[in-house]
Amino acid sequence: MKQYIIIPLLLLLLLSCSERKQYDFSEIPERALRSEILFEESDRIFIGNTHMFCAVDSFIFILDKYEDKNFTLINTKNGNTARICPVGQGPGEIINPSPFVNIINRDGSGLSLAIYDISYSKLFVYNLDSILVNDNTKAFETVSLVPGSLEKGGIHTHIQILNDSLWIGSGIYLDGVFSFFKDGIRQREIVDLFINDPFVSKFQQALRDANVFKTSRNKLQLVRSSQNGGLIEAYSIDEDTLKNNFSHKYFKPEYAVNNNGYLVSSNGSRYGYIDVCISSDRAFGLYSGKKIQESDSFQSRFVHVYDFTGELLEILVLDRPVCAIDVSMNEDTLYAIDASGERKIVAFKL
């Protein structure tokens, strides 16, 4: 996610780098994929100028915080749509929703949507049947996340639910830290997930929304990437424990020191994996590699496909640039947001 990066000069003292396996992308087999237009913007569907979306079960959720100020829900089975979770400060509105939507089954009351409000550290819960059948988009429950004794002053930007009571989150000033919550109360933190790389782990904690992570549908695997660096890694989830499966870092961000003694993005700074998604056996990383100041830097036609041992299996070459990706419920299709300005959701058969 785009941002202007400022990091205290003190972090320069922490710069170091451990070696990891790197691939020469030119030696990896490529496979061309042709897109199919799945949904176009219309009176029913608002896509907006956004890269915030996710595919959960048979639904696609698109978040536009600035134009439409809603989540758009699309049922991929029948094309029905709804707008939920209005962005704002009025009754029933969410000030700063996270782009990831959870679908849960709480207390046997059917399926519900849980959307995390970054500003208030709360989950807003909506009954899915009420939305689809009665067009009722009011939250029926809110769940506060209690920081607990391990609070470090950070803000979670992503919360994903592993089961009815166990949640995992990461975010602002907590990149490099995953927090596990049980029934909303923080139970445990997993720290230093960058495999003892002080440079990455320290400066990423100061980047707002610089990391993306997603869990697989079976909740057994997790993939994360650094948008402002060439890092992608995957973990196995065992209850409230993470085991690193692989971690590849292709480059580190480049910074300059300004007159006030702060690190700022240099002309050489690049975007790395601008989005990731995960299936039951593969991790997908949308790779840019372009300098941040380039107008088309936050988009790409290249998706790197890894297995969970870290082997780079292939590079998918898309027929159009996209800015966000996710995999379908049956894992045979890659969904994406078109980045050509046409405001379309497209699909690529895997």
N, C-alpha and C positions, 0 to 999 in steps of 0.2 A: 504494500500500500504506500502511495507516494507520500513523502514527507521531507522536510528540511531537517537535516541531522546535525545536532550540536552535542558534543560530548566533552566533558571536562578534560583538560590537558593532563590531569593526574593519571588518566588511564594509559598514557603513553608508557608509564613505568611498568605496565602489565603486559606489554606486547610480547608475545612469543608464539611459536607455531609448532605444532606436532605434525609429523608426516602422516599422510593417509594415501591410500591407493587412489590414483587418478587415471582417468581414461582419456585417450586421444579420441575425441568424438569422430574424427574423420575415418577411424578404423572400425567403427561400429556399424553393423548392417542397418540400412534404412528401409522403411516401408511406407509407401505413400498411401494416405487415406483421403477419400473424397467425402465431402460433407453433404448432408441433407438438411434442408431448412426445416426445423421442428416447429418453431413458433416465431411469428413476427409481431412487432409492436402494433397494437390496434386499440380500439376503444375498450376491449376486454382485457388486454394484456399490456402492462406497462413494464418495459425493460429498462429504459432510462440509460443514462451515460454512467454505467456502473460496472465494476468487476466483482461485486459481492453477490455470490449465489452459491447454492448447494443443492444436491439431489439427495433426498432422503426417502427411502422406500419408493413408492411410485409417484412421488411429488418432486417438483422443482420449486425452489424458493428463491426469489430475486429481491434484493434489498436496494432501494434507492433512497438515501438519506436526505437528498437535497432537492430533487424535483418533485417526485410523486410523494415522498415522505411516507412510504408504506412498504411492507412486504407484499409482493405479489406471489400468490400460491397458484401453481399450475398442476392439475391432475394429468399426468402423462397418459393415463388409460383412456380418458374420454375428452381431454382438452378443456374441462371445466376449470374456471378460475375464481379466485376470491382475493380480496385485499384485506390484510390483517395487520395488526400491530402498528397503528399509526405513530409516526415519530413526532414528538412534541412534549409539552409540559402540562397539557390539560388532563382531565379525568380519563383514565383508561389508556393514556398515551405513554410511550416509552421515550425517554430522553435520548438515549444512545444505545440502540440495540446492537448486539453482536451479529455478524452476518450468518452465523451457523444456527440452524434450527434443529432441535431434537424432537423426535416422536417417541412418546412414552406411553405406557399402559399403567396408570396409577390407580390403585385401590379397586381394580376390576371395573372401572367406570368407562371403559372403551379407550380408544386412542386419543391422546392429547398432544398438542404442540407446546413445547417449552422454549421460550425465547429469552435470552439473557440480556438484562439491562446493565451495561458496563458502568454507568454513572452511579447506580444505586446498589450494585451487586445483588440483584434479585432476578429470579426466574419468573417470568409471566407465563402462566399456563392457560391454554385455550382448548376447549373441547372440539376435536376435529369434526365430529358429526354435526355439531351445532353450526360450524362454519359452512360445511358442504351442503347441509340440508336446509338449514334455517337462515343462513347468512348472518349468523350471530357471531360477531368478531370481538366480543367483550371477554376479557380475561376473567376466569372464574376463581383463580387462585394465584397468589404470589408467594414465592419461597425465597427468603433471605439467606444469603450465604454468609455464615458467621466465620470471620477470619481465624479465630482460635489463637492459641499461644504462639504459633509459629509465624504470625504476621510480620512481614518485613516492610510494610508500607507500600507494596505494589498493588496494581490494579489488574484484575483478570479481564482480558478481552475476549477470550474463547473459553466456553464451558461446554464439554460434551459428556453425555450421560452414558455410563457403562452398564448400569442395571438400575433397578427401581430405587436404590438407595445410594449407589456409588457414582460419583461424578469426578471428572478430571478437568483441570483448567490451567491456562498459562496466559501471559499477557504483559502489559506495560510494566517495565522494571522487574518482570519476573521471567523474561525470556532466558532460558537456561535453568528455569525451575518449573517443574510440574507440581501442582497441588492436587491432592486427593481429598474429596469431600464425601462424608457419609451423612445422609439426611441433612445436607446443608452445612454441616460443621466440619471444618478442616481437620483432617486426621493426620495427614502425612505429606511431606514434601520430598520430592526427588530432585536433587541438586546436581549441578555440574554435569549436565548431559552432553557436553561437547567434548567428552573424553579428554579431560585435563588440558584443554586448550585455553589458557587464560586470556589470550587476545580475543577470541571469539566470545567466550562466555561472559567476559566483563563488558565489552562494549555493546553486545547485543542487549544487555539488561537496560541500557539507556535508550534503546530505539523503540519508538512507538509503532506498534503494528508491523514490525519488521519481519516477524516470523509467522508462519502459517502451520497449523497442524490439523490432521484429520485422522479419525479412527475408522477401522474397517467395520463393515456391517455386523460381523460376528463379534466385534469388540475385543478381538485378540491381538490386533496389530495397530500400530500408530506410525504415521509418517509426518515429518516436519521439515520445513525448509526455511532458509534465510533469504528473504527477498533482496536484501542489500549486500549479499555475499553469496559465494558459490557453494553453499552448504546444503546437503540433503542427507537425512538420516532416518532410520526406521527402528522401531522398538517392538518387542513382544510385551503384552500386558498380562500379568498374572496377579489377579485381584488388585492390590494396591502397590504393586511392584512393577518396575519397568526394566527390561533387559535389552541392551543395545544390540541390534542385529548388524547394522553397518552404519558408517558415517563417512561421507565423501565431502571433501572441501576442495573446490577447484580454484578458487581465488579468494582473497580477503579484500574488503573494501579499502579504498585509498582515501586518505584524508590529508588536509592541510591545516595549519594552525593560523587562525585569524589574529587580528591585532589585540583581541581581548583574551587571548590565550586559550581559546576553545578549538576543538577539532571540528572542522566542517567538511562537507563533501568536496572532494577535489574534482578537477575536470576529468580525471581518470576513473571515477567511481562508476560501477556498473551494477545493473540488476542481475541477479542470479535466477533462482527458481521462483518465479513470481506467483505460482500456485502449485499445489500438489493435490493428489487424491489417491485413494488406495482401494484395492479389491482384496479378495481373500488370499491372493498369492502374489500380487504385484503392487509396486508403488510407481506412480506416474508423476513426473515433474515437468512443468511447463517452463522451459529454459529460455531466457532472453539473452544474457551475455552482452547486452548493448549498454553504452554509456547512458547514465541517467538523464543527461540534458538532451538526448536525442528525442525527437517528438514521438517516435514509435517505440520507445524503449520498454514501455510496460505492456508489451504484447509479443506474441511469438507464434511461429508455425511448427515449433519443434518440441516434442514431448519425449522425454527420456523414460524408458521403462526398465525398472530394476526388479529382480527377485529379492527375497528377504535375506539372502546371503550377501547382497550388495553387488551382485553381478549385473552389469548394464547389458541387458538382453538385446535391445534394439532402440532405434530412434524413429518415432512416428513423425512423418512429414505431412503436415496438414495442408490442404489446398487453400486455406485462408488464415489470416492471423486471428488469434483469439487472445482474450485476456484473463479467462478463468476456465477451469475444467472440473468435472466430476464424473464419476462412473455410474452407470445405471444400476438398478436393483439386481438384474440378472447378469450384470458384469459383461455384457456383450457389446455395450455402446459407451462411447465417450461423449458426454454432453459438454458444450462450451458456449461462452458468450462471444459472439462475433465482435471483432475489434476494428472493423472497417468503417464504423460509423453508421451502419445500417440498422442497428438495434435488433438483432436476431439471436434466438437460441438455435444452435445447430447441433447436429449429431454425427458422429463418425462411428461406423461399424468396426469393432475390434476383431 
